[in-house]
Amino acid sequence: MRDPRRAVLCLAALLGFARAWAGEVPPPAPPKTPKVTVRLHDGSILVGKPEAEELKFRTEYGLLTLPLGQIQRVVFGVTVQEVDPRAVAKWVEQLGSANYPEREAAHEALIEQGPKVVPALKVSEAKAEDPEVKQRIATLLASIARAAPDAPQHDRIFARQLKASGKVELGELSLETRFGLLKVGAKDIESLEFDTLKSALRENFDRKIAGWDLASDGETRWHPTRRRAANGGMCLRCALPDQATYGNNVHAAATSPSMDLTALEHPELRYQWLAFYEEGADSFLLEISTDNGDNWTQLFAHPQSTGWEERRVPLSSYRNAQVKIRFSFASDDSEVREGLYLDNVTVGEGSGDE
């Protein structure tokens, strides 16, 4: 006796083949809207799902409409806002004042404006007849350039099989987060990172910490906490658990799992940190190892900070390696302070800018 289930399966396969032959191929399922990490210029980070399903991106070759499921990363260029030309003219005039405090006040006021004052200053430099004023404007322009070197004026988008420069056509981003619907103005956004982006490590310490080694030779150690967390969840803190400070004469380290960087074209480490410690006596280091932790190379020595800061570390010289990263702290036998905090550690595809 024939198996009726086999007959049904055969009939279904024949019907599918017939529909494909006739050109009646069912449309592909729409791409799933990915989660996105939104980094703001003020250092804040938001995570959620965008309401939109696509992003419009204007290039010199025309307008691109990209499904969010195809985008990996968007980096926004510097938005140069207009500055009142009357204020600039007044400050430039004061640069030629015989009164030293007045000249210094004008200098500081122009420095405060940052890159947005550069176009007006260049016009003033060209028109200036006083050699001293011209020299002071040149000094100002050099100072502003050092403070914001090579800041791109265009937006950059990284998608599957596409890298392009242009302008994101976005007034504001509507984001569904665990706190509800949030709307963020495009001018406040530094970058968008979609969960389609290749990464070797993503850790915000909000859940069980997998693969991290939190070692210490004393009671002071790295441990999860809600205290001062960058985004309202959890972070790592290096201190005496449930106490206000760290202890004396301690070595504590938070070591990541081993990561294979071979799949990343431009590997980059990004993380947020906050540090209250005796700088010059104690130390807070970022290190990397390519031999499973037998030897370590220092990448960065953290200074003290007054608020959360973000650090980006290109790892292109390690792109074909298996690596671990380590955040290590050592204290001496004198003053103790609140301790160190670490959050949102990512090793993924960078922009390629060293």
C-alpha beads as a LAMMPS data file, in Angstrom:
LAMMPS data file: protein, C-alpha beads

354 atoms
353 bonds

1 atom types
1 bond types

-500.0 500.0 xlo xhi
-500.0 500.0 ylo yhi
-500.0 500.0 zlo zhi

Masses

1 110.0

Atoms # bond

1 1 1 0.000 0.000 0.000
2 1 1 1.346 3.440 -0.915
3 1 1 2.041 5.989 1.839
4 1 1 -0.545 8.822 1.364
5 1 1 1.781 11.352 3.058
6 1 1 4.429 10.770 0.396
7 1 1 1.853 11.379 -2.329
8 1 1 0.832 14.703 -0.736
9 1 1 4.461 15.828 -0.519
10 1 1 5.114 14.906 -4.150
11 1 1 1.986 16.789 -5.277
12 1 1 3.050 19.889 -3.308
13 1 1 6.503 19.790 -4.870
14 1 1 5.016 19.465 -8.391
15 1 1 2.656 22.396 -7.774
16 1 1 5.560 24.537 -6.535
17 1 1 7.621 23.655 -9.606
18 1 1 4.674 24.471 -11.884
19 1 1 4.158 27.879 -10.243
20 1 1 7.851 28.713 -10.577
21 1 1 7.770 27.604 -14.258
22 1 1 4.811 29.913 -14.852
23 1 1 6.611 32.835 -13.207
24 1 1 4.367 32.817 -10.150
25 1 1 7.194 32.832 -7.624
26 1 1 5.956 34.129 -4.277
27 1 1 7.573 37.439 -3.243
28 1 1 10.408 37.207 -0.718
29 1 1 9.592 38.037 2.882
30 1 1 10.318 41.676 3.734
31 1 1 13.629 42.160 5.563
32 1 1 13.327 42.159 9.329
33 1 1 13.744 45.602 10.902
34 1 1 17.007 45.378 12.852
35 1 1 17.807 46.829 16.233
36 1 1 20.007 49.902 16.157
37 1 1 22.465 51.437 18.603
38 1 1 22.220 55.240 18.400
39 1 1 25.262 57.161 19.620
40 1 1 24.644 60.845 20.326
41 1 1 27.114 63.729 20.297
42 1 1 26.686 64.225 24.058
43 1 1 27.943 60.668 24.723
44 1 1 24.497 59.127 25.325
45 1 1 23.594 55.769 23.778
46 1 1 20.092 54.572 22.870
47 1 1 19.124 51.086 21.724
48 1 1 15.861 50.137 20.038
49 1 1 13.978 49.429 16.823
50 1 1 13.366 52.230 14.313
51 1 1 9.786 52.844 13.211
52 1 1 10.957 53.365 9.613
53 1 1 11.881 50.416 7.403
54 1 1 14.213 52.286 5.047
55 1 1 16.663 55.172 4.936
56 1 1 17.112 57.723 2.161
57 1 1 20.695 58.687 1.359
58 1 1 21.589 61.316 -1.224
59 1 1 24.894 60.962 -3.076
60 1 1 26.417 62.862 -5.998
61 1 1 25.009 60.129 -8.242
62 1 1 21.450 60.381 -7.006
63 1 1 19.123 59.349 -4.194
64 1 1 19.469 55.870 -2.681
65 1 1 16.669 54.198 -0.744
66 1 1 18.107 51.435 1.432
67 1 1 16.175 48.901 3.551
68 1 1 17.411 49.101 7.135
69 1 1 18.033 45.354 7.056
70 1 1 20.810 45.968 4.522
71 1 1 22.558 48.766 6.451
72 1 1 25.390 48.075 8.864
73 1 1 26.475 51.515 10.028
74 1 1 25.844 55.222 9.402
75 1 1 28.345 57.863 10.545
76 1 1 27.036 61.433 10.534
77 1 1 29.350 64.245 9.500
78 1 1 29.805 67.448 11.448
79 1 1 26.811 69.746 11.138
80 1 1 28.198 73.237 10.750
81 1 1 25.562 75.617 12.091
82 1 1 25.393 79.243 11.114
83 1 1 27.012 81.833 13.352
84 1 1 25.859 85.446 13.622
85 1 1 28.137 87.393 11.220
86 1 1 27.653 90.563 13.259
87 1 1 29.045 88.837 16.354
88 1 1 32.026 87.527 14.363
89 1 1 32.713 91.016 12.936
90 1 1 32.643 92.487 16.458
91 1 1 35.038 89.843 17.834
92 1 1 37.413 90.259 14.876
93 1 1 37.400 94.016 15.446
94 1 1 38.264 93.421 19.105
95 1 1 41.231 91.264 18.054
96 1 1 42.860 94.535 16.980
97 1 1 42.100 96.292 20.263
98 1 1 44.935 97.928 22.195
99 1 1 43.300 96.553 25.366
100 1 1 44.801 93.102 26.130
101 1 1 41.838 91.707 28.174
102 1 1 39.472 92.737 25.356
103 1 1 41.642 90.949 22.757
104 1 1 41.802 87.813 24.925
105 1 1 38.020 87.832 25.499
106 1 1 37.434 88.056 21.733
107 1 1 39.934 85.246 21.127
108 1 1 38.181 82.973 23.664
109 1 1 34.742 83.828 22.263
110 1 1 35.824 82.843 18.740
111 1 1 37.499 79.635 19.953
112 1 1 34.234 78.711 21.719
113 1 1 32.351 78.811 18.409
114 1 1 34.416 75.918 17.064
115 1 1 34.286 74.779 13.399
116 1 1 31.109 76.748 12.625
117 1 1 33.030 80.052 12.763
118 1 1 35.755 78.942 10.309
119 1 1 34.091 80.189 7.052
120 1 1 33.479 83.662 8.516
121 1 1 37.002 83.805 9.958
122 1 1 38.542 82.950 6.596
123 1 1 36.621 85.827 4.992
124 1 1 37.799 88.160 7.765
125 1 1 41.383 86.967 7.347
126 1 1 41.288 87.775 3.627
127 1 1 39.864 91.253 4.267
128 1 1 42.054 92.166 7.250
129 1 1 44.496 94.986 6.579
130 1 1 46.180 94.990 9.981
131 1 1 49.018 92.374 9.907
132 1 1 48.595 91.639 13.631
133 1 1 44.866 90.960 13.255
134 1 1 45.570 88.761 10.238
135 1 1 48.133 86.799 12.274
136 1 1 45.750 86.409 15.219
137 1 1 43.029 85.062 12.907
138 1 1 45.525 82.569 11.425
139 1 1 46.402 81.434 14.956
140 1 1 42.692 81.023 15.753
141 1 1 42.089 78.945 12.627
142 1 1 45.023 76.681 13.504
143 1 1 43.741 76.214 17.076
144 1 1 40.233 75.306 15.882
145 1 1 41.674 72.851 13.344
146 1 1 43.743 71.125 16.061
147 1 1 40.685 70.830 18.309
148 1 1 38.584 69.191 15.551
149 1 1 41.035 67.649 13.017
150 1 1 39.685 66.466 9.674
151 1 1 36.063 66.482 10.836
152 1 1 34.077 65.156 7.853
153 1 1 31.303 67.417 6.614
154 1 1 29.504 64.561 4.832
155 1 1 27.662 61.526 6.152
156 1 1 28.969 58.031 5.468
157 1 1 26.963 54.859 5.079
158 1 1 28.225 51.271 5.271
159 1 1 25.900 48.598 3.892
160 1 1 26.272 45.151 2.413
161 1 1 28.416 45.592 -0.705
162 1 1 28.170 49.388 -0.437
163 1 1 30.165 52.234 1.084
164 1 1 29.120 55.751 0.152
165 1 1 29.453 59.392 1.195
166 1 1 26.623 61.893 0.972
167 1 1 23.759 63.199 3.066
168 1 1 21.252 61.231 5.128
169 1 1 17.781 62.647 4.468
170 1 1 16.462 62.382 7.997
171 1 1 14.841 65.057 10.137
172 1 1 14.420 62.890 13.216
173 1 1 14.634 59.225 14.136
174 1 1 11.666 57.544 15.856
175 1 1 12.953 54.704 18.001
176 1 1 10.954 52.115 19.938
177 1 1 12.924 51.479 23.144
178 1 1 12.230 49.738 26.420
179 1 1 11.334 53.183 27.801
180 1 1 8.764 53.774 25.050
181 1 1 8.871 55.689 21.773
182 1 1 11.699 58.224 21.595
183 1 1 12.308 60.810 18.881
184 1 1 15.874 61.992 18.245
185 1 1 16.872 64.856 15.956
186 1 1 19.372 63.903 13.247
187 1 1 21.618 66.843 14.240
188 1 1 22.141 65.187 17.652
189 1 1 23.196 61.796 16.225
190 1 1 26.844 60.820 15.862
191 1 1 26.301 57.327 14.430
192 1 1 23.849 54.469 13.922
193 1 1 25.037 50.880 14.330
194 1 1 22.620 48.174 13.229
195 1 1 22.748 44.647 14.585
196 1 1 23.469 43.475 11.039
197 1 1 27.001 44.844 11.588
198 1 1 29.654 42.177 11.964
199 1 1 31.083 42.074 15.449
200 1 1 33.444 39.900 17.420
201 1 1 32.162 41.157 20.779
202 1 1 29.116 43.039 22.085
203 1 1 28.819 43.429 25.839
204 1 1 26.681 45.887 27.808
205 1 1 26.814 43.820 31.042
206 1 1 23.014 43.932 31.371
207 1 1 22.712 40.140 31.351
208 1 1 24.887 37.258 32.501
209 1 1 28.504 38.069 31.609
210 1 1 29.678 35.255 29.361
211 1 1 33.359 34.446 28.941
212 1 1 34.818 37.399 30.855
213 1 1 37.499 36.699 33.473
214 1 1 37.148 39.076 36.452
215 1 1 40.355 38.374 38.371
216 1 1 41.739 40.082 41.475
217 1 1 44.336 39.523 44.182
218 1 1 42.122 41.110 46.845
219 1 1 38.563 42.104 47.716
220 1 1 38.578 44.994 45.262
221 1 1 37.397 43.543 41.943
222 1 1 35.442 44.201 38.761
223 1 1 31.775 43.341 39.324
224 1 1 28.368 44.121 37.740
225 1 1 26.444 47.024 39.227
226 1 1 23.596 49.407 38.444
227 1 1 25.488 52.255 40.068
228 1 1 26.312 54.985 37.521
229 1 1 25.484 52.685 34.541
230 1 1 25.814 54.606 31.285
231 1 1 22.375 53.663 29.936
232 1 1 20.309 52.904 33.000
233 1 1 21.027 49.159 32.950
234 1 1 24.157 47.497 34.296
235 1 1 27.866 48.195 33.941
236 1 1 31.119 46.890 35.430
237 1 1 32.644 48.642 38.422
238 1 1 36.101 48.102 39.899
239 1 1 35.890 48.752 43.652
240 1 1 35.062 47.024 46.911
241 1 1 31.575 45.532 46.351
242 1 1 28.816 47.573 48.035
243 1 1 31.333 50.122 49.328
244 1 1 32.222 53.682 48.350
245 1 1 35.855 53.097 47.292
246 1 1 38.432 50.597 46.134
247 1 1 41.134 49.214 48.468
248 1 1 44.902 49.676 48.709
249 1 1 47.600 47.566 47.042
250 1 1 45.301 45.663 44.703
251 1 1 45.547 44.383 41.132
252 1 1 42.215 43.678 39.390
253 1 1 41.527 42.894 35.742
254 1 1 38.494 42.377 33.496
255 1 1 39.591 40.198 30.571
256 1 1 37.377 39.608 27.546
257 1 1 36.713 36.284 25.869
258 1 1 39.030 35.369 22.996
259 1 1 37.973 37.064 19.740
260 1 1 38.687 36.122 16.131
261 1 1 39.192 39.313 14.093
262 1 1 39.783 37.646 10.713
263 1 1 36.214 38.320 9.492
264 1 1 36.535 42.078 10.087
265 1 1 38.029 44.337 7.436
266 1 1 38.650 47.265 9.823
267 1 1 38.352 45.912 13.387
268 1 1 37.718 48.566 16.003
269 1 1 37.226 48.478 19.770
270 1 1 34.698 50.904 21.233
271 1 1 33.746 51.275 24.887
272 1 1 32.594 53.742 27.522
273 1 1 34.502 54.390 30.713
274 1 1 34.359 56.495 33.856
275 1 1 37.320 56.793 36.257
276 1 1 37.743 58.180 39.778
277 1 1 41.194 57.219 41.049
278 1 1 44.513 58.669 42.189
279 1 1 46.091 59.465 38.849
280 1 1 49.880 59.191 38.890
281 1 1 49.849 56.757 41.804
282 1 1 47.247 54.210 40.672
283 1 1 46.808 53.007 37.073
284 1 1 43.920 52.077 34.772
285 1 1 45.141 50.452 31.540
286 1 1 43.696 48.977 28.366
287 1 1 45.792 46.068 27.068
288 1 1 45.655 43.478 24.284
289 1 1 47.060 39.963 23.949
290 1 1 47.557 37.783 20.852
291 1 1 48.778 34.681 22.730
292 1 1 45.753 33.892 24.919
293 1 1 46.879 36.141 27.756
294 1 1 50.511 35.068 28.173
295 1 1 51.798 38.500 27.141
296 1 1 50.070 41.870 27.072
297 1 1 50.638 45.093 25.096
298 1 1 49.414 48.408 26.490
299 1 1 47.038 50.307 24.172
300 1 1 45.889 53.168 26.397
301 1 1 46.347 54.621 29.898
302 1 1 43.094 56.180 31.100
303 1 1 43.176 59.574 32.800
304 1 1 40.599 60.560 35.392
305 1 1 37.207 61.635 34.046
306 1 1 34.325 63.705 35.331
307 1 1 31.671 61.899 33.274
308 1 1 31.229 58.955 30.944
309 1 1 33.621 59.063 28.002
310 1 1 33.786 56.938 24.867
311 1 1 37.011 55.567 23.419
312 1 1 37.570 54.136 19.938
313 1 1 40.662 52.042 19.323
314 1 1 41.434 50.870 15.756
315 1 1 42.702 47.275 15.785
316 1 1 43.658 46.993 12.101
317 1 1 47.162 45.779 12.989
318 1 1 45.502 42.771 14.673
319 1 1 42.968 42.029 11.892
320 1 1 44.221 38.476 11.219
321 1 1 44.700 37.581 14.871
322 1 1 42.906 35.909 17.747
323 1 1 42.950 38.455 20.576
324 1 1 41.845 39.203 24.104
325 1 1 41.499 42.670 25.622
326 1 1 42.011 43.503 29.271
327 1 1 41.041 46.433 31.483
328 1 1 43.474 46.361 34.414
329 1 1 43.644 48.446 37.581
330 1 1 46.398 48.711 40.174
331 1 1 46.322 50.797 43.379
332 1 1 49.108 51.807 45.759
333 1 1 49.059 52.100 49.559
334 1 1 47.877 55.708 49.848
335 1 1 44.674 57.504 48.838
336 1 1 41.575 55.582 47.666
337 1 1 38.639 56.907 45.628
338 1 1 35.340 55.770 44.126
339 1 1 36.757 53.474 41.457
340 1 1 36.325 52.684 37.775
341 1 1 33.347 51.945 35.539
342 1 1 33.119 50.194 32.163
343 1 1 30.161 49.799 29.785
344 1 1 29.105 49.038 26.189
345 1 1 32.225 47.211 25.010
346 1 1 32.122 46.382 21.283
347 1 1 34.680 44.966 18.893
348 1 1 33.298 45.240 15.391
349 1 1 33.656 46.753 11.943
350 1 1 35.082 50.255 12.068
351 1 1 35.194 52.957 9.428
352 1 1 38.831 52.345 8.501
353 1 1 39.876 55.809 9.751
354 1 1 43.019 55.357 11.848

Bonds

1 1 1 2
2 1 2 3
3 1 3 4
4 1 4 5
5 1 5 6
6 1 6 7
7 1 7 8
8 1 8 9
9 1 9 10
10 1 10 11
11 1 11 12
12 1 12 13
13 1 13 14
14 1 14 15
15 1 15 16
16 1 16 17
17 1 17 18
18 1 18 19
19 1 19 20
20 1 20 21
21 1 21 22
22 1 22 23
23 1 23 24
24 1 24 25
25 1 25 26
26 1 26 27
27 1 27 28
28 1 28 29
29 1 29 30
30 1 30 31
31 1 31 32
32 1 32 33
33 1 33 34
34 1 34 35
35 1 35 36
36 1 36 37
37 1 37 38
38 1 38 39
39 1 39 40
40 1 40 41
41 1 41 42
42 1 42 43
43 1 43 44
44 1 44 45
45 1 45 46
46 1 46 47
47 1 47 48
48 1 48 49
49 1 49 50
50 1 50 51
51 1 51 52
52 1 52 53
53 1 53 54
54 1 54 55
55 1 55 56
56 1 56 57
57 1 57 58
58 1 58 59
59 1 59 60
60 1 60 61
61 1 61 62
62 1 62 63
63 1 63 64
64 1 64 65
65 1 65 66
66 1 66 67
67 1 67 68
68 1 68 69
69 1 69 70
70 1 70 71
71 1 71 72
72 1 72 73
73 1 73 74
74 1 74 75
75 1 75 76
76 1 76 77
77 1 77 78
78 1 78 79
79 1 79 80
80 1 80 81
81 1 81 82
82 1 82 83
83 1 83 84
84 1 84 85
85 1 85 86
86 1 86 87
87 1 87 88
88 1 88 89
89 1 89 90
90 1 90 91
91 1 91 92
92 1 92 93
93 1 93 94
94 1 94 95
95 1 95 96
96 1 96 97
97 1 97 98
98 1 98 99
99 1 99 100
100 1 100 101
101 1 101 102
102 1 102 103
103 1 103 104
104 1 104 105
105 1 105 106
106 1 106 107
107 1 107 108
108 1 108 109
109 1 109 110
110 1 110 111
111 1 111 112
112 1 112 113
113 1 113 114
114 1 114 115
115 1 115 116
116 1 116 117
117 1 117 118
118 1 118 119
119 1 119 120
120 1 120 121
121 1 121 122
122 1 122 123
123 1 123 124
124 1 124 125
125 1 125 126
126 1 126 127
127 1 127 128
128 1 128 129
129 1 129 130
130 1 130 131
131 1 131 132
132 1 132 133
133 1 133 134
134 1 134 135
135 1 135 136
136 1 136 137
137 1 137 138
138 1 138 139
139 1 139 140
140 1 140 141
141 1 141 142
142 1 142 143
143 1 143 144
144 1 144 145
145 1 145 146
146 1 146 147
147 1 147 148
148 1 148 149
149 1 149 150
150 1 150 151
151 1 151 152
152 1 152 153
153 1 153 154
154 1 154 155
155 1 155 156
156 1 156 157
157 1 157 158
158 1 158 159
159 1 159 160
160 1 160 161
161 1 161 162
162 1 162 163
163 1 163 164
164 1 164 165
165 1 165 166
166 1 166 167
167 1 167 168
168 1 168 169
169 1 169 170
170 1 170 171
171 1 171 172
172 1 172 173
173 1 173 174
174 1 174 175
175 1 175 176
176 1 176 177
177 1 177 178
178 1 178 179
179 1 179 180
180 1 180 181
181 1 181 182
182 1 182 183
183 1 183 184
184 1 184 185
185 1 185 186
186 1 186 187
187 1 187 188
188 1 188 189
189 1 189 190
190 1 190 191
191 1 191 192
192 1 192 193
193 1 193 194
194 1 194 195
195 1 195 196
196 1 196 197
197 1 197 198
198 1 198 199
199 1 199 200
200 1 200 201
201 1 201 202
202 1 202 203
203 1 203 204
204 1 204 205
205 1 205 206
206 1 206 207
207 1 207 208
208 1 208 209
209 1 209 210
210 1 210 211
211 1 211 212
212 1 212 213
213 1 213 214
214 1 214 215
215 1 215 216
216 1 216 217
217 1 217 218
218 1 218 219
219 1 219 220
220 1 220 221
221 1 221 222
222 1 222 223
223 1 223 224
224 1 224 225
225 1 225 226
226 1 226 227
227 1 227 228
228 1 228 229
229 1 229 230
230 1 230 231
231 1 231 232
232 1 232 233
233 1 233 234
234 1 234 235
235 1 235 236
236 1 236 237
237 1 237 238
238 1 238 239
239 1 239 240
240 1 240 241
241 1 241 242
242 1 242 243
243 1 243 244
244 1 244 245
245 1 245 246
246 1 246 247
247 1 247 248
248 1 248 249
249 1 249 250
250 1 250 251
251 1 251 252
252 1 252 253
253 1 253 254
254 1 254 255
255 1 255 256
256 1 256 257
257 1 257 258
258 1 258 259
259 1 259 260
260 1 260 261
261 1 261 262
262 1 262 263
263 1 263 264
264 1 264 265
265 1 265 266
266 1 266 267
267 1 267 268
268 1 268 269
269 1 269 270
270 1 270 271
271 1 271 272
272 1 272 273
273 1 273 274
274 1 274 275
275 1 275 276
276 1 276 277
277 1 277 278
278 1 278 279
279 1 279 280
280 1 280 281
281 1 281 282
282 1 282 283
283 1 283 284
284 1 284 285
285 1 285 286
286 1 286 287
287 1 287 288
288 1 288 289
289 1 289 290
290 1 290 291
291 1 291 292
292 1 292 293
293 1 293 294
294 1 294 295
295 1 295 296
296 1 296 297
297 1 297 298
298 1 298 299
299 1 299 300
300 1 300 301
301 1 301 302
302 1 302 303
303 1 303 304
304 1 304 305
305 1 305 306
306 1 306 307
307 1 307 308
308 1 308 309
309 1 309 310
310 1 310 311
311 1 311 312
312 1 312 313
313 1 313 314
314 1 314 315
315 1 315 316
316 1 316 317
317 1 317 318
318 1 318 319
319 1 319 320
320 1 320 321
321 1 321 322
322 1 322 323
323 1 323 324
324 1 324 325
325 1 325 326
326 1 326 327
327 1 327 328
328 1 328 329
329 1 329 330
330 1 330 331
331 1 331 332
332 1 332 333
333 1 333 334
334 1 334 335
335 1 335 336
336 1 336 337
337 1 337 338
338 1 338 339
339 1 339 340
340 1 340 341
341 1 341 342
342 1 342 343
343 1 343 344
344 1 344 345
345 1 345 346
346 1 346 347
347 1 347 348
348 1 348 349
349 1 349 350
350 1 350 351
351 1 351 352
352 1 352 353
353 1 353 354
